[in-house]
């Protein structure tokens, strides 16, 4: 119902919009083209945006994602009137307030206070209206006596504080935020996000550009993914962000990435050519690792226990299997096999090993190849990037431990979750028992 209402009342309409830049190899080429008697072309055309069309409904929170150079900032500059389109049209109703690149709309020679009035006037406010809002603006910016200093002396954090304070206090109908929040400190960023939530509750329209897919999923009602100046995908936040994260994980590899299968020489112990089961193995030869190398982890697979499909991007809350294939270079009397899952800051959020689970792994004989599988319910985690690091050691886990092979970041995993507990930072415990299989 909400989506239908928004569709009937578009506040922004983009129709067949393109922005083309002329690229010249040298400044002289530009001059040659200008004065050439037969209008010879010396430039190459670059499409920052190419023939895109969409509408934004009143009260909609539209997230825009895409890698650097995909056309996100160009689109916002066109909507705000900073740039003019090469072809196509833009219609926007109501007052637009935008926080684009750092410094837009500010005069570096003027003081912060003078820039408040200057920037506010550019957004359509009279001096009286700005004066009435001044206390709110200064309180939100919270830069103290620096408000009387030229903004050219400001740090990037102070700059964005003042710019955001002005942008949100002119009572806009449409608020546009382009990655500016990544500059401020944590407390200021939280203050800004609370303000955005308030705008959302008031039914204002927001365009939110960010590389933080967690924030996009949390705040937005819809997401557009731009790629090379075109709309790659337009839909629900969770669906679009999952595919976008997957695409970014594999560079130019298609989002619809097929599950890997075992190649020749990769059969599991005991399998025959007629076996239908194939695991999505990944070889770990190129991964950073350390250890005494009495045993080596050759391959790893992370997949759904129900259908053996490879997992690279998912929400969590599913029954999964982590498998490692180990070859013994020496006899390993008391093997301990396990793994850690860490986030991109290196903080371990999940881990288990055969010893802490009370599982006795039989002795490895030199030359033997064995597969160990950990099957468990994967918890809901916050949206972000994670990596598995598997390991095999030997000993009693208290004294005389020998680390034979620890493989760093063997399997990269992206979580794109809209589960409320995960967004709030509460992790679900693993509810069911953990099954460890040794083959």
Residue pairs with C-beta under 8 A, 6 or more apart in sequence:
2 221
3 57
5 57
6 57
6 58
6 59
6 60
7 55
7 57
8 57
9 57
9 58
10 55
10 56
10 57
10 58
11 56
11 57
11 58
11 60
11 92
11 93
11 94
11 173
11 174
11 205
12 55
12 56
12 79
12 90
12 91
12 92
12 93
12 174
12 205
12 207
13 55
13 56
13 89
13 90
13 91
13 92
14 52
14 53
14 54
14 55
14 79
14 88
14 89
14 90
15 53
15 88
15 89
15 90
15 91
16 51
16 52
16 53
16 87
16 88
16 89
17 49
17 51
17 52
17 53
17 75
17 78
17 85
17 87
17 88
17 89
17 90
18 47
18 49
18 50
18 51
18 52
18 85
18 86
18 87
18 88
19 47
19 48
19 49
19 71
19 74
19 78
19 83
19 85
19 86
19 229
20 45
20 46
20 47
20 48
20 86
20 87
21 45
21 46
21 48
22 43
22 44
22 45
22 46
23 43
23 44
23 45
23 46
24 30
24 33
24 42
24 43
25 42
29 42
29 43
30 42
30 43
32 40
32 42
33 39
33 40
33 41
33 42
33 43
36 42
47 229
48 71
48 74
48 229
49 71
49 74
49 75
49 78
49 229
49 230
50 228
50 229
50 230
51 87
51 88
51 230
52 75
52 88
52 226
52 229
52 230
52 231
53 88
54 224
54 231
54 234
56 62
56 205
56 207
57 205
58 203
58 205
59 203
59 204
59 205
60 205
60 206
60 221
60 222
61 200
61 205
61 206
61 208
61 219
61 220
61 221
61 222
62 205
62 206
62 207
62 208
62 220
62 221
62 222
62 223
62 224
63 208
63 209
63 210
63 216
63 219
63 220
63 222
63 223
63 224
63 237
63 240
64 72
64 75
64 76
64 207
64 208
64 209
64 223
64 224
64 225
64 226
65 72
65 209
65 210
65 211
65 213
65 216
65 223
65 224
65 225
65 226
65 240
65 241
65 244
66 72
66 225
66 226
66 227
66 232
66 244
67 227
67 248
70 226
70 227
70 228
70 229
71 226
71 228
71 229
71 230
72 178
72 209
72 226
73 100
73 101
73 178
73 209
74 83
74 229
75 226
76 98
76 100
76 176
76 178
76 207
76 209
77 83
77 100
78 84
78 85
78 90
79 90
79 92
79 96
79 98
79 176
79 207
80 96
80 98
80 100
80 176
82 100
82 104
92 174
93 173
94 172
94 173
94 174
94 205
95 123
95 124
95 170
95 171
95 172
95 173
95 174
96 123
96 172
96 173
96 174
96 176
97 123
97 167
97 168
97 170
97 172
97 174
97 175
97 176
98 104
98 167
98 175
98 176
98 177
98 178
99 160
99 163
99 164
99 167
99 175
99 176
99 177
99 178
99 180
100 176
100 178
100 180
101 178
102 156
102 159
102 160
102 163
102 180
102 183
103 159
104 163
105 118
105 119
105 122
105 163
106 115
106 118
106 119
106 151
106 159
106 162
106 163
107 114
107 115
107 118
107 151
108 150
108 151
108 152
109 150
109 152
110 118
110 150
110 151
111 147
111 148
111 149
111 150
111 151
112 141
112 143
112 146
112 147
112 148
112 149
112 151
112 154
112 162
113 147
113 148
115 151
115 162
115 166
116 130
116 134
116 137
116 138
116 147
116 162
116 166
117 127
117 130
119 163
119 166
120 129
120 130
120 133
120 166
120 170
121 127
121 130
123 166
123 167
123 170
123 172
124 170
125 133
125 170
129 170
133 169
133 170
136 169
137 165
137 166
137 169
138 147
138 165
140 161
140 164
140 165
140 168
140 169
140 191
140 195
141 147
141 161
141 162
141 164
141 165
142 161
142 188
143 154
143 158
143 161
143 162
146 153
146 154
146 158
147 162
151 159
151 162
154 162
156 183
157 183
157 184
157 185
157 188
159 183
160 180
160 181
160 183
160 184
160 188
161 184
161 188
163 180
164 180
164 181
164 184
164 192
167 175
167 177
168 175
168 192
168 195
168 199
172 204
173 204
173 205
174 204
174 205
174 206
174 207
175 196
175 199
175 204
175 205
175 206
175 207
176 206
176 207
176 209
177 196
177 206
177 207
177 208
177 209
177 210
178 209
179 209
179 210
179 211
181 189
181 192
181 193
181 210
182 210
182 211
182 212
184 192
193 215
193 219
196 206
196 208
196 219
197 219
199 206
200 206
200 219
206 219
208 215
208 216
208 219
208 220
210 216
213 241
213 244
213 245
213 383
213 416
214 382
214 383
214 384
214 423
216 223
216 237
216 241
217 237
217 238
217 241
217 383
217 416
217 417
217 418
217 423
218 418
218 423
220 237
221 237
222 234
222 235
222 236
222 237
223 233
223 234
223 235
223 236
223 237
223 240
223 241
224 231
224 233
224 234
224 240
225 231
225 232
225 233
225 234
225 240
225 243
225 244
226 232
227 247
232 244
233 239
233 240
233 243
233 244
234 240
237 418
238 315
238 416
238 417
238 418
241 383
241 416
242 313
242 314
242 315
242 416
243 255
245 313
245 414
245 416
246 255
246 257
246 312
246 313
246 414
247 253
247 254
247 255
249 312
249 313
249 412
249 414
250 257
250 312
257 312
259 280
259 303
259 308
259 309
259 310
260 280
260 281
260 282
260 310
261 278
261 280
262 268
262 278
262 279
262 281
266 281
266 299
267 275
268 275
268 277
268 279
268 325
268 371
268 439
269 369
269 370
269 371
269 439
270 439
271 277
277 308
278 308
279 301
279 303
279 308
279 323
280 301
280 302
280 303
280 308
280 309
280 310
281 299
281 300
281 301
281 325
282 299
282 300
282 301
282 410
282 411
283 298
283 299
284 297
284 298
284 299
284 300
284 407
284 410
287 407
287 408
287 409
287 410
288 407
288 408
288 409
289 297
289 405
289 406
289 407
289 408
290 403
290 405
290 406
291 391
291 392
291 393
291 403
291 404
291 405
291 406
292 402
292 403
292 404
293 329
293 404
293 405
294 328
294 329
294 330
294 332
294 394
294 402
294 404
295 326
295 327
295 328
295 329
295 330
295 332
295 335
295 364
295 392
295 394
295 404
295 405
296 326
296 327
296 329
296 404
296 405
297 324
297 325
297 326
297 390
297 391
297 392
297 405
297 407
297 410
298 325
298 326
298 327
298 369
299 324
299 325
300 322
300 323
300 324
300 325
300 388
300 390
300 407
300 410
300 411
301 310
301 321
301 322
301 323
302 310
302 311
302 320
302 321
302 322
302 323
302 388
302 411
302 413
303 309
303 310
303 311
303 320
303 321
303 323
304 311
304 318
304 319
304 320
304 321
305 319
305 320
305 321
305 375
306 319
311 320
311 413
312 412
312 413
312 414
313 413
313 414
313 415
313 416
314 415
314 416
315 380
315 415
315 416
315 417
315 418
315 419
316 378
316 379
316 380
316 381
316 415
316 417
316 419
316 422
316 428
317 377
317 378
317 379
317 380
317 419
317 428
318 377
318 378
319 375
319 376
319 377
319 378
319 432
320 375
320 376
320 377
320 378
321 373
321 374
321 375
322 339
322 373
322 374
322 388
322 390
323 371
323 372
323 373
323 374
324 337
324 339
324 371
324 372
324 390
324 392
325 369
325 370
325 371
326 337
326 364
326 369
326 370
326 371
326 372
326 392
326 405
327 367
327 368
327 369
328 364
328 365
328 366
328 367
328 368
328 369
328 370
329 366
330 366
331 363
331 364
331 365
331 366
332 363
332 364
332 392
332 394
332 404
333 363
333 394
334 361
334 363
334 394
334 395
334 396
335 354
335 361
335 362
335 363
335 364
335 392
335 393
335 394
336 353
336 354
336 355
336 361
336 392
336 393
336 394
336 395
336 397
336 401
337 353
337 354
337 361
337 372
337 390
337 391
337 392
338 351
338 352
338 353
338 354
338 355
338 356
338 390
338 391
339 351
339 352
339 353
339 374
339 388
339 389
339 390
339 391
340 348
340 350
340 351
340 388
340 389
340 391
341 348
341 349
341 350
341 351
341 386
341 387
341 388
341 389
341 413
342 348
342 349
342 386
342 387
342 389
343 349
343 384
343 385
343 386
344 384
344 385
344 386
344 387
349 381
349 386
349 427
350 379
350 381
352 374
352 376
352 434
353 391
353 397
354 360
354 361
354 372
354 436
355 396
355 397
356 397
357 434
357 436
359 436
361 372
361 438
362 438
364 370
370 438
370 439
371 437
371 438
371 439
372 436
372 437
372 438
372 439
373 435
373 436
373 437
373 438
373 439
374 434
374 435
374 436
375 434
375 435
375 436
375 437
376 430
376 432
376 434
376 435
377 430
377 431
377 432
378 430
379 427
379 428
379 429
379 430
380 417
380 419
380 421
380 422
380 427
380 428
381 415
381 417
381 422
381 427
382 415
382 417
382 422
382 423
382 425
383 415
383 416
383 417
383 422
383 423
384 414
384 415
385 412
385 413
385 414
385 415
386 412
386 413
386 414
386 415
387 408
387 409
387 410
387 411
387 412
387 413
388 409
388 410
388 411
388 413
389 406
389 407
389 408
389 409
389 410
390 406
390 407
390 410
391 403
391 405
391 406
391 407
392 404
392 405
393 401
393 402
393 403
393 404
394 401
394 402
394 404
395 401
395 402
415 422
417 423
421 427
421 428
